[in-house]
Structures are given as structure tokens and as C-alpha cells.
Amino acid sequence: MKEFKGDKRTKAYKEWKKNYKAEPKGIGDTVEKITKATGIKKVVKWLAGEDCGCDKRQEELNKLLPYKKPKCLDEWEFNFLHDWYQRNTNIMTRKNQLEFVKIYNRVFSANKKLSSCSTCVKEIVLDLKKIYNKYL
């Protein structure tokens, strides 16, 4: 895992957030990506002109069929998770669990509670780690 200090922490977060935002929001983004890769988009623009309505259709499809995507981590959450995963420890204090639950509930729009179940806590930690790692 990468080590971030000082300004590199902010830069790392900004890069993470940029990668997060680049992910498709819904089926419209996926269709746009496919039509661009296959050259269909160029043909349509050539036939229909620059304002062919593709962008509006893309937005409408994204609204109609969005992907279930967790909310973006804020910079504090990103740094908290980075520090936790960097330490590579299995010792979970009540204070740390509170932070994990708070982050998890906001990011996944969930309603998890503090738990003495180690499997439940581990699931929260691993789910957040997937989000953290996905956009690095």
C-alpha cells in the first residue's frame, strides 16, 4: 500500500476522487462508451450533426437505469481509511469502530450499528477497503 504524507495526502485524495467520478453513473455512460469505441458515435454525429441528442439520451438513460454506486469518500474519510489500512492491524477500538460505522453508513446509505460480532465488523472494514482500493 502506498504511503502518503503532507501534500501528497491531498494529491492522493484528489486523484482517488477523480477516478471515482470517472466511473460510469448508469447505463447511459456505458452505451456512450460502447458507441464511442465502435465508431458509431462518429457516424451518428456525422449524419445528424454535433447536436444529435446523444448527450441528452445519455443523461436520461443514466437517470432511468443508474448503477448502484456508493457515495464518494470525503478527504477526512479517505485519510482515516488510508491510515487504518496502512497500519495493517486487527485491533479495533470502540472509537475506530464508531468511525468505520459512520463512514460505512454514509457511503452505503446504510444503518449499521456498533457490534461485538467480529464477523460483522470485519465485513464493514473489508467493504470500505474495496471502495478505498478501487479508485487508487
Rosetta blueprint (number, residue, H / E / L):
1 M L
2 K L
3 E L
4 F L
5 K L
6 G L
7 D H
8 K H
9 R H
10 T H
11 K H
12 A H
13 Y H
14 K H
15 E H
16 W H
17 K H
18 K H
19 N H
20 Y H
21 K H
22 A H
23 E L
24 P L
25 K L
26 G E
27 I H
28 G H
29 D H
30 T H
31 V H
32 E H
33 K H
34 I H
35 T H
36 K H
37 A H
38 T H
39 G L
40 I H
41 K H
42 K H
43 V H
44 V H
45 K H
46 W H
47 L H
48 A H
49 G L
50 E L
51 D L
52 C L
53 G L
54 C H
55 D H
56 K H
57 R H
58 Q H
59 E H
60 E H
61 L H
62 N H
63 K H
64 L H
65 L L
66 P E
67 Y L
68 K L
69 K L
70 P L
71 K L
72 C L
73 L L
74 D L
75 E H
76 W H
77 E H
78 F H
79 N H
80 F H
81 L H
82 H H
83 D H
84 W H
85 Y H
86 Q H
87 R H
88 N L
89 T L
90 N L
91 I L
92 M L
93 T L
94 R H
95 K H
96 N H
97 Q H
98 L H
99 E H
100 F H
101 V H
102 K H
103 I H
104 Y H
105 N H
106 R H
107 V H
108 F H
109 S L
110 A L
111 N L
112 K L
113 K L
114 L L
115 S L
116 S L
117 C L
118 S H
119 T H
120 C H
121 V H
122 K H
123 E H
124 I H
125 V H
126 L H
127 D H
128 L H
129 K H
130 K H
131 I H
132 Y H
133 N H
134 K H
135 Y L
136 L L
